[in-house]
Amino acid sequence: MKNIKLVLLLLIVAAIVIIVLQNQSSWQVRFLWFTGEVPGIVLLFLTAAAGFFVGIVVTLLIKRGAKSRHRTGSEEELKIKS
């Protein structure tokens, strides 16, 4: 299973690298009241990095929530048995 995850991760990274290298021209970016020219390579890298970061945070929060629910359930069982 770990090998499959590693292969998928490498494929995603390779696809991102190819997309980034093909889009090196500057793009006009408007965010709220800011406007500017940003190289496509920087914008795509920042977007991909933000996506990976959000994915990691969500995964950790889900795992943390599952652990706390599991602990709460076992503590209630101990109280009932006592």
HUNORHU-V734987 format. One line per field, one symbol per residue. ss: DSSP state (2 for helix, 1 for strand, 0 for the rest). phi: phi as a letter, one per 20 degrees, with the letter a starting at -180 (. if undefined). psi: psi as a letter, one per 40 degrees, with the letter a starting at -180 (. if undefined). A space follows every 50 residues. Layout:
# HUNORHU-V734987
ss->???
phi->???
psi->???
This chain:
# HUNORHU-V734987
ss->02222222222222222222220001111110011111122222222222 22222222222222222222222222222220
phi->.ffffffffffffffffffffecefececccldecadcfgffffffffff ffffffffffffffffffffffffffffffff
psi->dddddddddddddddddddddegeiiihhhhbehhihhhddddddddddd ddddddddddddddddddddddddddddddd.
